[in-house]
Amino acid sequence: MGNVVKIIGFMVSSGNSKKDNIPFEMNKLYYIRPIEKKDTPNIKVSECSGYTASDYLNKVLQLDIDDNVELLNKLKTAPFPCDAELIFGIRLQNNGRLTQNIVIDINLV
């Protein structure tokens, strides 16, 4: 099984841009990852354990998700936090652009 993460929540939202009043969707899945013992040229990590909810640039770990009914039903009933295998795909946005690497389904593990 690849792409298994610990999901901690999700959000489905929509709105209109302030600049040109174009409608948009902003659907996100939030997850955490194990803290890695990873040295850099100027930092040596001697001990670490647990999980983090941010990447190496301190940005929250989040992925775009599709708004299909099956996925949303799985997320609504998921026992957060939970381990899940993520299935990625491509989606056509309202503006005609393709969104790649969007989560289109999950399998709880």
MODELLER restraints for C-alpha pairs under 7 A, 6 or more apart:
rsr = mdl.restraints
at = mdl.atoms
rsr.add(forms.Gaussian(group=physical.xy_distance, feature=features.Distance(at['CA:2:A'], at['CA:85:A']), mean=6.75, stdev=0.5))
rsr.add(forms.Gaussian(group=physical.xy_distance, feature=features.Distance(at['CA:3:A'], at['CA:85:A']), mean=5.45, stdev=0.5))
rsr.add(forms.Gaussian(group=physical.xy_distance, feature=features.Distance(at['CA:3:A'], at['CA:86:A']), mean=5.45, stdev=0.5))
rsr.add(forms.Gaussian(group=physical.xy_distance, feature=features.Distance(at['CA:4:A'], at['CA:83:A']), mean=6.60, stdev=0.5))
rsr.add(forms.Gaussian(group=physical.xy_distance, feature=features.Distance(at['CA:4:A'], at['CA:84:A']), mean=5.33, stdev=0.5))
rsr.add(forms.Gaussian(group=physical.xy_distance, feature=features.Distance(at['CA:4:A'], at['CA:85:A']), mean=4.18, stdev=0.5))
rsr.add(forms.Gaussian(group=physical.xy_distance, feature=features.Distance(at['CA:4:A'], at['CA:86:A']), mean=6.20, stdev=0.5))
rsr.add(forms.Gaussian(group=physical.xy_distance, feature=features.Distance(at['CA:5:A'], at['CA:31:A']), mean=6.65, stdev=0.5))
rsr.add(forms.Gaussian(group=physical.xy_distance, feature=features.Distance(at['CA:5:A'], at['CA:32:A']), mean=7.00, stdev=0.5))
rsr.add(forms.Gaussian(group=physical.xy_distance, feature=features.Distance(at['CA:5:A'], at['CA:33:A']), mean=6.72, stdev=0.5))
rsr.add(forms.Gaussian(group=physical.xy_distance, feature=features.Distance(at['CA:5:A'], at['CA:83:A']), mean=5.59, stdev=0.5))
rsr.add(forms.Gaussian(group=physical.xy_distance, feature=features.Distance(at['CA:5:A'], at['CA:84:A']), mean=5.68, stdev=0.5))
rsr.add(forms.Gaussian(group=physical.xy_distance, feature=features.Distance(at['CA:5:A'], at['CA:85:A']), mean=6.57, stdev=0.5))
rsr.add(forms.Gaussian(group=physical.xy_distance, feature=features.Distance(at['CA:6:A'], at['CA:31:A']), mean=5.54, stdev=0.5))
rsr.add(forms.Gaussian(group=physical.xy_distance, feature=features.Distance(at['CA:6:A'], at['CA:32:A']), mean=5.65, stdev=0.5))
rsr.add(forms.Gaussian(group=physical.xy_distance, feature=features.Distance(at['CA:6:A'], at['CA:33:A']), mean=6.82, stdev=0.5))
rsr.add(forms.Gaussian(group=physical.xy_distance, feature=features.Distance(at['CA:6:A'], at['CA:81:A']), mean=6.34, stdev=0.5))
rsr.add(forms.Gaussian(group=physical.xy_distance, feature=features.Distance(at['CA:6:A'], at['CA:82:A']), mean=5.32, stdev=0.5))
rsr.add(forms.Gaussian(group=physical.xy_distance, feature=features.Distance(at['CA:6:A'], at['CA:83:A']), mean=4.34, stdev=0.5))
rsr.add(forms.Gaussian(group=physical.xy_distance, feature=features.Distance(at['CA:6:A'], at['CA:84:A']), mean=6.37, stdev=0.5))
rsr.add(forms.Gaussian(group=physical.xy_distance, feature=features.Distance(at['CA:7:A'], at['CA:30:A']), mean=5.96, stdev=0.5))
rsr.add(forms.Gaussian(group=physical.xy_distance, feature=features.Distance(at['CA:7:A'], at['CA:31:A']), mean=4.26, stdev=0.5))
rsr.add(forms.Gaussian(group=physical.xy_distance, feature=features.Distance(at['CA:7:A'], at['CA:32:A']), mean=6.59, stdev=0.5))
rsr.add(forms.Gaussian(group=physical.xy_distance, feature=features.Distance(at['CA:7:A'], at['CA:80:A']), mean=6.66, stdev=0.5))
rsr.add(forms.Gaussian(group=physical.xy_distance, feature=features.Distance(at['CA:7:A'], at['CA:81:A']), mean=5.49, stdev=0.5))
rsr.add(forms.Gaussian(group=physical.xy_distance, feature=features.Distance(at['CA:7:A'], at['CA:82:A']), mean=5.38, stdev=0.5))
rsr.add(forms.Gaussian(group=physical.xy_distance, feature=features.Distance(at['CA:7:A'], at['CA:83:A']), mean=6.14, stdev=0.5))
rsr.add(forms.Gaussian(group=physical.xy_distance, feature=features.Distance(at['CA:7:A'], at['CA:84:A']), mean=6.86, stdev=0.5))
rsr.add(forms.Gaussian(group=physical.xy_distance, feature=features.Distance(at['CA:8:A'], at['CA:30:A']), mean=5.66, stdev=0.5))
rsr.add(forms.Gaussian(group=physical.xy_distance, feature=features.Distance(at['CA:8:A'], at['CA:31:A']), mean=5.13, stdev=0.5))
rsr.add(forms.Gaussian(group=physical.xy_distance, feature=features.Distance(at['CA:8:A'], at['CA:32:A']), mean=6.96, stdev=0.5))
rsr.add(forms.Gaussian(group=physical.xy_distance, feature=features.Distance(at['CA:8:A'], at['CA:80:A']), mean=5.41, stdev=0.5))
rsr.add(forms.Gaussian(group=physical.xy_distance, feature=features.Distance(at['CA:8:A'], at['CA:81:A']), mean=4.56, stdev=0.5))
rsr.add(forms.Gaussian(group=physical.xy_distance, feature=features.Distance(at['CA:8:A'], at['CA:82:A']), mean=6.89, stdev=0.5))
rsr.add(forms.Gaussian(group=physical.xy_distance, feature=features.Distance(at['CA:9:A'], at['CA:29:A']), mean=6.10, stdev=0.5))
rsr.add(forms.Gaussian(group=physical.xy_distance, feature=features.Distance(at['CA:9:A'], at['CA:30:A']), mean=5.20, stdev=0.5))
rsr.add(forms.Gaussian(group=physical.xy_distance, feature=features.Distance(at['CA:9:A'], at['CA:80:A']), mean=6.54, stdev=0.5))
rsr.add(forms.Gaussian(group=physical.xy_distance, feature=features.Distance(at['CA:10:A'], at['CA:28:A']), mean=5.52, stdev=0.5))
rsr.add(forms.Gaussian(group=physical.xy_distance, feature=features.Distance(at['CA:10:A'], at['CA:29:A']), mean=4.31, stdev=0.5))
rsr.add(forms.Gaussian(group=physical.xy_distance, feature=features.Distance(at['CA:10:A'], at['CA:30:A']), mean=5.68, stdev=0.5))
rsr.add(forms.Gaussian(group=physical.xy_distance, feature=features.Distance(at['CA:11:A'], at['CA:27:A']), mean=5.63, stdev=0.5))
rsr.add(forms.Gaussian(group=physical.xy_distance, feature=features.Distance(at['CA:11:A'], at['CA:28:A']), mean=5.22, stdev=0.5))
rsr.add(forms.Gaussian(group=physical.xy_distance, feature=features.Distance(at['CA:11:A'], at['CA:29:A']), mean=6.57, stdev=0.5))
rsr.add(forms.Gaussian(group=physical.xy_distance, feature=features.Distance(at['CA:12:A'], at['CA:26:A']), mean=6.30, stdev=0.5))
rsr.add(forms.Gaussian(group=physical.xy_distance, feature=features.Distance(at['CA:12:A'], at['CA:27:A']), mean=4.33, stdev=0.5))
rsr.add(forms.Gaussian(group=physical.xy_distance, feature=features.Distance(at['CA:12:A'], at['CA:28:A']), mean=6.51, stdev=0.5))
rsr.add(forms.Gaussian(group=physical.xy_distance, feature=features.Distance(at['CA:13:A'], at['CA:25:A']), mean=5.83, stdev=0.5))
rsr.add(forms.Gaussian(group=physical.xy_distance, feature=features.Distance(at['CA:13:A'], at['CA:26:A']), mean=5.21, stdev=0.5))
rsr.add(forms.Gaussian(group=physical.xy_distance, feature=features.Distance(at['CA:13:A'], at['CA:27:A']), mean=5.84, stdev=0.5))
rsr.add(forms.Gaussian(group=physical.xy_distance, feature=features.Distance(at['CA:14:A'], at['CA:24:A']), mean=5.53, stdev=0.5))
rsr.add(forms.Gaussian(group=physical.xy_distance, feature=features.Distance(at['CA:14:A'], at['CA:25:A']), mean=4.18, stdev=0.5))
rsr.add(forms.Gaussian(group=physical.xy_distance, feature=features.Distance(at['CA:14:A'], at['CA:26:A']), mean=5.79, stdev=0.5))
rsr.add(forms.Gaussian(group=physical.xy_distance, feature=features.Distance(at['CA:15:A'], at['CA:23:A']), mean=5.58, stdev=0.5))
rsr.add(forms.Gaussian(group=physical.xy_distance, feature=features.Distance(at['CA:15:A'], at['CA:24:A']), mean=5.49, stdev=0.5))
rsr.add(forms.Gaussian(group=physical.xy_distance, feature=features.Distance(at['CA:15:A'], at['CA:25:A']), mean=6.56, stdev=0.5))
rsr.add(forms.Gaussian(group=physical.xy_distance, feature=features.Distance(at['CA:16:A'], at['CA:22:A']), mean=5.18, stdev=0.5))
rsr.add(forms.Gaussian(group=physical.xy_distance, feature=features.Distance(at['CA:16:A'], at['CA:23:A']), mean=4.19, stdev=0.5))
rsr.add(forms.Gaussian(group=physical.xy_distance, feature=features.Distance(at['CA:16:A'], at['CA:24:A']), mean=5.87, stdev=0.5))
rsr.add(forms.Gaussian(group=physical.xy_distance, feature=features.Distance(at['CA:17:A'], at['CA:23:A']), mean=6.37, stdev=0.5))
rsr.add(forms.Gaussian(group=physical.xy_distance, feature=features.Distance(at['CA:27:A'], at['CA:64:A']), mean=5.72, stdev=0.5))
rsr.add(forms.Gaussian(group=physical.xy_distance, feature=features.Distance(at['CA:27:A'], at['CA:65:A']), mean=5.41, stdev=0.5))
rsr.add(forms.Gaussian(group=physical.xy_distance, feature=features.Distance(at['CA:27:A'], at['CA:66:A']), mean=6.96, stdev=0.5))
rsr.add(forms.Gaussian(group=physical.xy_distance, feature=features.Distance(at['CA:28:A'], at['CA:62:A']), mean=6.15, stdev=0.5))
rsr.add(forms.Gaussian(group=physical.xy_distance, feature=features.Distance(at['CA:28:A'], at['CA:63:A']), mean=5.49, stdev=0.5))
rsr.add(forms.Gaussian(group=physical.xy_distance, feature=features.Distance(at['CA:28:A'], at['CA:64:A']), mean=4.76, stdev=0.5))
rsr.add(forms.Gaussian(group=physical.xy_distance, feature=features.Distance(at['CA:28:A'], at['CA:65:A']), mean=5.51, stdev=0.5))
rsr.add(forms.Gaussian(group=physical.xy_distance, feature=features.Distance(at['CA:29:A'], at['CA:62:A']), mean=5.42, stdev=0.5))
rsr.add(forms.Gaussian(group=physical.xy_distance, feature=features.Distance(at['CA:29:A'], at['CA:63:A']), mean=5.21, stdev=0.5))
rsr.add(forms.Gaussian(group=physical.xy_distance, feature=features.Distance(at['CA:29:A'], at['CA:64:A']), mean=6.38, stdev=0.5))
rsr.add(forms.Gaussian(group=physical.xy_distance, feature=features.Distance(at['CA:29:A'], at['CA:65:A']), mean=6.31, stdev=0.5))
rsr.add(forms.Gaussian(group=physical.xy_distance, feature=features.Distance(at['CA:30:A'], at['CA:61:A']), mean=5.92, stdev=0.5))
rsr.add(forms.Gaussian(group=physical.xy_distance, feature=features.Distance(at['CA:30:A'], at['CA:62:A']), mean=4.51, stdev=0.5))
rsr.add(forms.Gaussian(group=physical.xy_distance, feature=features.Distance(at['CA:30:A'], at['CA:63:A']), mean=6.69, stdev=0.5))
rsr.add(forms.Gaussian(group=physical.xy_distance, feature=features.Distance(at['CA:31:A'], at['CA:53:A']), mean=6.50, stdev=0.5))
rsr.add(forms.Gaussian(group=physical.xy_distance, feature=features.Distance(at['CA:31:A'], at['CA:61:A']), mean=5.77, stdev=0.5))
rsr.add(forms.Gaussian(group=physical.xy_distance, feature=features.Distance(at['CA:31:A'], at['CA:62:A']), mean=6.29, stdev=0.5))
rsr.add(forms.Gaussian(group=physical.xy_distance, feature=features.Distance(at['CA:32:A'], at['CA:51:A']), mean=6.17, stdev=0.5))
rsr.add(forms.Gaussian(group=physical.xy_distance, feature=features.Distance(at['CA:32:A'], at['CA:52:A']), mean=5.50, stdev=0.5))
rsr.add(forms.Gaussian(group=physical.xy_distance, feature=features.Distance(at['CA:32:A'], at['CA:53:A']), mean=4.48, stdev=0.5))
rsr.add(forms.Gaussian(group=physical.xy_distance, feature=features.Distance(at['CA:32:A'], at['CA:61:A']), mean=6.59, stdev=0.5))
rsr.add(forms.Gaussian(group=physical.xy_distance, feature=features.Distance(at['CA:33:A'], at['CA:51:A']), mean=5.33, stdev=0.5))
rsr.add(forms.Gaussian(group=physical.xy_distance, feature=features.Distance(at['CA:33:A'], at['CA:52:A']), mean=5.57, stdev=0.5))
rsr.add(forms.Gaussian(group=physical.xy_distance, feature=features.Distance(at['CA:33:A'], at['CA:53:A']), mean=6.57, stdev=0.5))
rsr.add(forms.Gaussian(group=physical.xy_distance, feature=features.Distance(at['CA:34:A'], at['CA:50:A']), mean=5.85, stdev=0.5))
rsr.add(forms.Gaussian(group=physical.xy_distance, feature=features.Distance(at['CA:34:A'], at['CA:51:A']), mean=4.26, stdev=0.5))
rsr.add(forms.Gaussian(group=physical.xy_distance, feature=features.Distance(at['CA:34:A'], at['CA:52:A']), mean=6.25, stdev=0.5))
rsr.add(forms.Gaussian(group=physical.xy_distance, feature=features.Distance(at['CA:35:A'], at['CA:48:A']), mean=6.76, stdev=0.5))
rsr.add(forms.Gaussian(group=physical.xy_distance, feature=features.Distance(at['CA:35:A'], at['CA:49:A']), mean=6.06, stdev=0.5))
rsr.add(forms.Gaussian(group=physical.xy_distance, feature=features.Distance(at['CA:35:A'], at['CA:50:A']), mean=5.79, stdev=0.5))
rsr.add(forms.Gaussian(group=physical.xy_distance, feature=features.Distance(at['CA:35:A'], at['CA:51:A']), mean=5.05, stdev=0.5))
rsr.add(forms.Gaussian(group=physical.xy_distance, feature=features.Distance(at['CA:35:A'], at['CA:52:A']), mean=5.85, stdev=0.5))
rsr.add(forms.Gaussian(group=physical.xy_distance, feature=features.Distance(at['CA:37:A'], at['CA:45:A']), mean=6.02, stdev=0.5))
rsr.add(forms.Gaussian(group=physical.xy_distance, feature=features.Distance(at['CA:37:A'], at['CA:48:A']), mean=6.30, stdev=0.5))
rsr.add(forms.Gaussian(group=physical.xy_distance, feature=features.Distance(at['CA:38:A'], at['CA:45:A']), mean=6.45, stdev=0.5))
rsr.add(forms.Gaussian(group=physical.xy_distance, feature=features.Distance(at['CA:39:A'], at['CA:45:A']), mean=5.58, stdev=0.5))
rsr.add(forms.Gaussian(group=physical.xy_distance, feature=features.Distance(at['CA:53:A'], at['CA:60:A']), mean=5.82, stdev=0.5))
rsr.add(forms.Gaussian(group=physical.xy_distance, feature=features.Distance(at['CA:53:A'], at['CA:61:A']), mean=5.66, stdev=0.5))
rsr.add(forms.Gaussian(group=physical.xy_distance, feature=features.Distance(at['CA:54:A'], at['CA:60:A']), mean=4.38, stdev=0.5))
rsr.add(forms.Gaussian(group=physical.xy_distance, feature=features.Distance(at['CA:54:A'], at['CA:61:A']), mean=5.15, stdev=0.5))
rsr.add(forms.Gaussian(group=physical.xy_distance, feature=features.Distance(at['CA:55:A'], at['CA:61:A']), mean=6.19, stdev=0.5))
rsr.add(forms.Gaussian(group=physical.xy_distance, feature=features.Distance(at['CA:64:A'], at['CA:102:A']), mean=5.22, stdev=0.5))
rsr.add(forms.Gaussian(group=physical.xy_distance, feature=features.Distance(at['CA:64:A'], at['CA:103:A']), mean=6.25, stdev=0.5))
rsr.add(forms.Gaussian(group=physical.xy_distance, feature=features.Distance(at['CA:65:A'], at['CA:102:A']), mean=5.36, stdev=0.5))
rsr.add(forms.Gaussian(group=physical.xy_distance, feature=features.Distance(at['CA:65:A'], at['CA:103:A']), mean=4.54, stdev=0.5))
rsr.add(forms.Gaussian(group=physical.xy_distance, feature=features.Distance(at['CA:65:A'], at['CA:104:A']), mean=6.18, stdev=0.5))
rsr.add(forms.Gaussian(group=physical.xy_distance, feature=features.Distance(at['CA:66:A'], at['CA:102:A']), mean=6.53, stdev=0.5))
rsr.add(forms.Gaussian(group=physical.xy_distance, feature=features.Distance(at['CA:66:A'], at['CA:103:A']), mean=6.04, stdev=0.5))
rsr.add(forms.Gaussian(group=physical.xy_distance, feature=features.Distance(at['CA:66:A'], at['CA:104:A']), mean=5.20, stdev=0.5))
rsr.add(forms.Gaussian(group=physical.xy_distance, feature=features.Distance(at['CA:71:A'], at['CA:104:A']), mean=6.83, stdev=0.5))
rsr.add(forms.Gaussian(group=physical.xy_distance, feature=features.Distance(at['CA:71:A'], at['CA:105:A']), mean=5.35, stdev=0.5))
rsr.add(forms.Gaussian(group=physical.xy_distance, feature=features.Distance(at['CA:71:A'], at['CA:106:A']), mean=6.90, stdev=0.5))
rsr.add(forms.Gaussian(group=physical.xy_distance, feature=features.Distance(at['CA:83:A'], at['CA:108:A']), mean=5.99, stdev=0.5))
rsr.add(forms.Gaussian(group=physical.xy_distance, feature=features.Distance(at['CA:83:A'], at['CA:109:A']), mean=5.58, stdev=0.5))
rsr.add(forms.Gaussian(group=physical.xy_distance, feature=features.Distance(at['CA:84:A'], at['CA:106:A']), mean=6.08, stdev=0.5))
rsr.add(forms.Gaussian(group=physical.xy_distance, feature=features.Distance(at['CA:84:A'], at['CA:107:A']), mean=5.37, stdev=0.5))
rsr.add(forms.Gaussian(group=physical.xy_distance, feature=features.Distance(at['CA:84:A'], at['CA:108:A']), mean=4.24, stdev=0.5))
rsr.add(forms.Gaussian(group=physical.xy_distance, feature=features.Distance(at['CA:84:A'], at['CA:109:A']), mean=5.29, stdev=0.5))
rsr.add(forms.Gaussian(group=physical.xy_distance, feature=features.Distance(at['CA:85:A'], at['CA:106:A']), mean=5.55, stdev=0.5))
rsr.add(forms.Gaussian(group=physical.xy_distance, feature=features.Distance(at['CA:85:A'], at['CA:107:A']), mean=5.10, stdev=0.5))
rsr.add(forms.Gaussian(group=physical.xy_distance, feature=features.Distance(at['CA:85:A'], at['CA:108:A']), mean=6.34, stdev=0.5))
rsr.add(forms.Gaussian(group=physical.xy_distance, feature=features.Distance(at['CA:85:A'], at['CA:109:A']), mean=6.85, stdev=0.5))
rsr.add(forms.Gaussian(group=physical.xy_distance, feature=features.Distance(at['CA:86:A'], at['CA:103:A']), mean=6.39, stdev=0.5))
rsr.add(forms.Gaussian(group=physical.xy_distance, feature=features.Distance(at['CA:86:A'], at['CA:105:A']), mean=6.34, stdev=0.5))
rsr.add(forms.Gaussian(group=physical.xy_distance, feature=features.Distance(at['CA:86:A'], at['CA:106:A']), mean=4.80, stdev=0.5))
rsr.add(forms.Gaussian(group=physical.xy_distance, feature=features.Distance(at['CA:86:A'], at['CA:107:A']), mean=6.77, stdev=0.5))
rsr.add(forms.Gaussian(group=physical.xy_distance, feature=features.Distance(at['CA:87:A'], at['CA:103:A']), mean=5.68, stdev=0.5))
rsr.add(forms.Gaussian(group=physical.xy_distance, feature=features.Distance(at['CA:87:A'], at['CA:104:A']), mean=5.88, stdev=0.5))
rsr.add(forms.Gaussian(group=physical.xy_distance, feature=features.Distance(at['CA:87:A'], at['CA:105:A']), mean=5.11, stdev=0.5))
rsr.add(forms.Gaussian(group=physical.xy_distance, feature=features.Distance(at['CA:87:A'], at['CA:106:A']), mean=5.80, stdev=0.5))
rsr.add(forms.Gaussian(group=physical.xy_distance, feature=features.Distance(at['CA:88:A'], at['CA:101:A']), mean=5.32, stdev=0.5))
rsr.add(forms.Gaussian(group=physical.xy_distance, feature=features.Distance(at['CA:88:A'], at['CA:102:A']), mean=5.31, stdev=0.5))
rsr.add(forms.Gaussian(group=physical.xy_distance, feature=features.Distance(at['CA:88:A'], at['CA:103:A']), mean=4.48, stdev=0.5))
rsr.add(forms.Gaussian(group=physical.xy_distance, feature=features.Distance(at['CA:88:A'], at['CA:104:A']), mean=5.51, stdev=0.5))
rsr.add(forms.Gaussian(group=physical.xy_distance, feature=features.Distance(at['CA:89:A'], at['CA:100:A']), mean=6.35, stdev=0.5))
rsr.add(forms.Gaussian(group=physical.xy_distance, feature=features.Distance(at['CA:89:A'], at['CA:101:A']), mean=5.48, stdev=0.5))
rsr.add(forms.Gaussian(group=physical.xy_distance, feature=features.Distance(at['CA:89:A'], at['CA:102:A']), mean=5.44, stdev=0.5))
rsr.add(forms.Gaussian(group=physical.xy_distance, feature=features.Distance(at['CA:89:A'], at['CA:103:A']), mean=6.32, stdev=0.5))
rsr.add(forms.Gaussian(group=physical.xy_distance, feature=features.Distance(at['CA:89:A'], at['CA:104:A']), mean=5.84, stdev=0.5))
rsr.add(forms.Gaussian(group=physical.xy_distance, feature=features.Distance(at['CA:90:A'], at['CA:98:A']), mean=6.64, stdev=0.5))
rsr.add(forms.Gaussian(group=physical.xy_distance, feature=features.Distance(at['CA:90:A'], at['CA:99:A']), mean=5.55, stdev=0.5))
rsr.add(forms.Gaussian(group=physical.xy_distance, feature=features.Distance(at['CA:90:A'], at['CA:100:A']), mean=4.56, stdev=0.5))
rsr.add(forms.Gaussian(group=physical.xy_distance, feature=features.Distance(at['CA:90:A'], at['CA:101:A']), mean=6.15, stdev=0.5))
rsr.add(forms.Gaussian(group=physical.xy_distance, feature=features.Distance(at['CA:90:A'], at['CA:102:A']), mean=6.03, stdev=0.5))
rsr.add(forms.Gaussian(group=physical.xy_distance, feature=features.Distance(at['CA:91:A'], at['CA:98:A']), mean=5.64, stdev=0.5))
rsr.add(forms.Gaussian(group=physical.xy_distance, feature=features.Distance(at['CA:91:A'], at['CA:99:A']), mean=5.15, stdev=0.5))
rsr.add(forms.Gaussian(group=physical.xy_distance, feature=features.Distance(at['CA:91:A'], at['CA:100:A']), mean=6.68, stdev=0.5))
rsr.add(forms.Gaussian(group=physical.xy_distance, feature=features.Distance(at['CA:92:A'], at['CA:98:A']), mean=4.59, stdev=0.5))
rsr.add(forms.Gaussian(group=physical.xy_distance, feature=features.Distance(at['CA:92:A'], at['CA:99:A']), mean=6.24, stdev=0.5))
rsr.add(forms.Gaussian(group=physical.xy_distance, feature=features.Distance(at['CA:93:A'], at['CA:99:A']), mean=6.80, stdev=0.5))
